Amino acid sequence: MLSWVDGQPASQLPLSDRGLAYGDGLFETLRVSGGRIPLLTLHLQRLAAACQRLAIGLDLAQVEEELRTFAALLGQGVAKLIITRGDGLRGYAPPAESRPRRILLASALPEWPDQHAEQGVRLFPCQTRLAEQPLLAGLKHLNRLEQVLARAEWQDPVYAEGLLCDTSGRIIEGVFSNLLLVKDGVLLLPDLQRCGVAGVMRAALLQVAGEQGIESRIGDLSVDDLLQADEVLLCNSLYGVWPVCGYLQRHWPVGPLTRKLQAIAHILLEG
């Protein structure tokens, strides 16, 4: 497996790494197609904002150069970039001087059934709730235990994704995707200021929707809002857009705005 640590081929980490001890870091999951990374600029912008919020000093120019070289070597697949605060002694307090560690791992692009994109997917009603923590909201930080617990709730392959709500009952996202609703031609997105991951594909679709005159609104959404929606879709930067065809007893056809956003996502990822 192709793997780098701090720009060099490696397969080991020091036991003193704070990412292992405390989840003190961030990650990006990047699709690699034809030796390049679609949406790289958005990935880097999100990483820069997250590092600023966690006070992790990172040389973004160096990271970008390494990502481009890594992608060229990989050609096709998935590059996972992990940034940790680096090494530290025992205790939560960040070291006065730290050297962030850059980890790059390569894997094959997951193979999903064609019907996920063509006919849509069913959502599993996860009982796991996302904790509300505005300081970490939107970040793709290393602690994914909530998602681990949620994904362990179902084994039935009839469900391709699970719906996650926060502790107040608001709908937030899928386990590994962002969730979008369509009502009366308006794109509705959950507010991610309390919890959740602000996905790169979500940001890209919002930007393109604005350019094409598609009205969008971000706000608190309930399960009732989901059930009353005209269309429901999921997105992430690996598969693009999946229509949602069912949740509990509710069923949806694949609607026109979903198909339009799906086509946009395909262009963004494949060119």
N, C-alpha and C positions, 0 to 999 in steps of 0.2 A: 504494500500500500504506500502510495506517495504521501509523505508527511514531512513537514519542516518545523523546526523550533528556532525562532529568531533568525529566520532566513537561511538556515542550514538543514540538510537532511538529518533527521533524528527520529527516534521512536521512544525516548525516555524523558521524564521530567524529574526535577528535584522534589523530594518529599516536602520541602519547605515552601512550595508554591502556595500562595494564598488563594488561588482559584480552587485548589483541591481542599484546603482546610476550611474556607469560608464561602466559597462561591463568589469570591471577590473579583469580579470581572464581567465581561460581556462577550457576546458572540454574534456572528453574522453567518447565515447560510446562503451561499451564492450559487446560482445556476451558472454552469460553464457551457457555452455553446460555440463550436467552431473556434476554440482557443481564446474566446473573449468572455467577459462577464456582462450580461445585460443589466441595466439599471445600476451599474457600478457607482455612478455619481450619487444616487440616492442612498445606497448602502454606506458610502463613505460619509455622507452628511449625517445620517443617523448615528453612525459610530462616533463621529466628532462631537455631536451634541451629547451623547451618552457619556463619553469620556469626560467632557467638561462637567457634567452633573456629578459624576463620581470622583472628580479630581484625580483622574488617571492621566498623567502626562504622556501623550503618544505622538510619535512622529508620523503624521498621516501621509506625508509624501513617501516615506519609506514603506509604509503599509501598502499604499497604492502600487508602488513599483513591484513589491513582492507578489501582490495579487495578480498583476498582469503577467509576470513571469511564470508564476505557478499555473495560471489558467492556460497559458500557451503550452506548457508541458503536459497538462492534463488533457486538453483538447475538448473532451466532452464529459460531463458528469456534474458532480457537486463539490464545491470547495467550502469547507467549514473553517471559518476564521475565529479563533478564540483569543481574546485578549485578557490576561490576568494582570493584577497589580505587581506580580513578580514574587520574589522570595520575601519571607518575613519571619521573625521570631514568634514564639507562642504569644497569644493575646490578640484581641480584636483591633487594638489601636494600629492604624496604618503606620508603617515605618516612616521616619522623617524624610528619608531619601529612598525612593523605590525605583526599580528599573522594570517597567512593564514587559511582560513576556508575550511574544507573538507565536501562536501555534496555528499551523495550517494542516488540515487533513483532507484527503481526497476520497471520494466514493462514487459509485455509479449512480446515475439518475434513477430514482425509484420508478418502477413500472406499475402504472395504475391502469385498471380496465378502461377501455375506450368509453364504456357506457357512463363513467363518472362525468365526463365532459359532454357527452351527447345527450344522455337522458336525465342526468342529475343524480344526486346522492341523498340518502336519508341521514338525518341527524339523530344521534343518541342523546337522550336527556340526562346529562351528567348531574350527579348529586353533589360532587365536589364543587365548592364555591371559592371564587377568587377573593383573597383578602384585599381590602382597600388600603393602599399605601401610595399616596400622591408622590412621594419622593422617588419611587421606583416606577411609577406608572409610565407606560409607553416603552420602557427600556427592554432590550433583549438581554437581560442579565443572566448570570450562570445558574441561578437557583430556579429550576424548573420542576420542583417537587409537586406543585399543584397539578401541573400537566401530567406528570407521571401517575399520580393517583387517579386523575380523571380518565386517562387512557386505559388504566387497568380495570375500569368499570365494565367494559364490554369486550367480548370476543367474537360475537356474531358478525360475520363479514357483510351482512346486509347493511350495516352502518359503516360509512366511510369516514365519518367525523362525529365529534360530540359537541354539544352546545354547552358553553360555560357562562354562568351568571356570577355576579359578585354577591357578597354576603347580604346586600340589601335587595337582591332579587332582580337587578337590572341585567339584561342580556349584554354580554361583552364581546365574545369571540368564539371561535372554534378552538379545539385543543392545539391545532397547529396551523390555523387559518384565521383570517379576519372575516367577519360577517357583515353583509350589506343587505338592506331591504329596499324594495321599491314599492311606493304607494302613490297612486295617481300620477305616475311619471316622474316622481321625485325620488332621488337616491337618498336613503336614510342610513346614517352610520352611528354606531354606539360611541358615546363620549368615552375617551380613554384617559381621562385626567385623574382617575382614581386607581385604575389597575388596567391590565391588558398590555398587549404588545402593539405598538404602532408599526404595522407592516409596511415594507417597501412597496409591494404591489398595491396595497391600499392607497398609499400616497400617490403613486403614479396614476392610478385610475381616477383619483380625485382631481389631479391636475389636468388630465386629458378631458374629463367631464366638464370642467370649467371652461376649457378652451372651445369645446363643442356646444356650449350652451345648455348642458344638462344640469338642471338645478339639483343641488345637494345640500343636506342639512346634517349637522352633527349634534347629537343630544342624547338625553337619557331615553332608553327604549326598554319596554317591558316584554314579557312573553306574550301578552295580549297584542302588542304591536306586531310581533313576529307572526302570530296566527292570523292577523288581519291584513298582512302585507299581500300585495298582488304578485310579487316575485321575491325570491330569496336567493342569494348567491354567496359563495365563499371564494376567497382569493388568497394566494401567496405567491412568492417569487420563484417557486419551483414548477408548479403545475399551471399557474395562470388563474383561470376562473372555472369553478364548477357550479352549475346550477344546483339548488336544493329542491328536491322533488317531494320531500316528506319530513314531517316532524310530528310525533304522536299520531293523532288521527287526521291531521291536516295534510293535504296534498296540493302541490302547485304544478302547473304546466311550466315549461321553460318559456319565459317571456321575451319580448323583443329587446328590452333594454339589457337583459342578461346576455343575450346573444351578441349585442353590440359591444358590451364591455368585454366579453369573451374574445371577440375578434381583435379588439384593441390590445388585450393582454397577450394574445398570440404574436402580434406584430412586435410588441415590446420585448418579448422573450426570444423570438426567432428572427425578427427583421424581415 
